[in-house]
């Protein structure tokens, strides 16, 4: 998808908290289930949008297109270093 050899590894919200990873800040676009923020971004009623034609795309398409956009618009200010710090990732992978 993004030219990486990375492999997806599902991790529980409890393991993320135990590794001292901050929702959204350290792990972009993630909030623990049960939090107000999680509900705000995942519990919205989209029935009207779906009724008028909204279709959800496969995640692989979204990642591929987002990566292509990131690479084509350098003034976004984002870098590959944005997101989870290597030390925090190592804590998570260690379990």
Phi, psi and omega in degrees: 000307184244017178076023182247155175265010181298148177245139178294135177224111179292136181226137182288153176302326180294320178293324178295315179296319181294334179274006178061042177262128182275127176303143177068314183286304179278329183236087186305142177062032176225136174220143183294140176304143181094342179280157178301322182294319178301313179298320182296325183266345184241350186250014179292147179277111181253016185299321179295319179295317179294322180295335179260011171117359178300131175235137177276135180267156174299145183301327180298322177294317181298314179296314180300313181291322178296317178297318178298318177297315179304317182286334183270345184234079185296340182284006177295337180085353179279149176228170177294344180279345179293146179108209186292128179291150181304322181295319179292320177299318179299319177299318180294315182292331178291329176086000000 
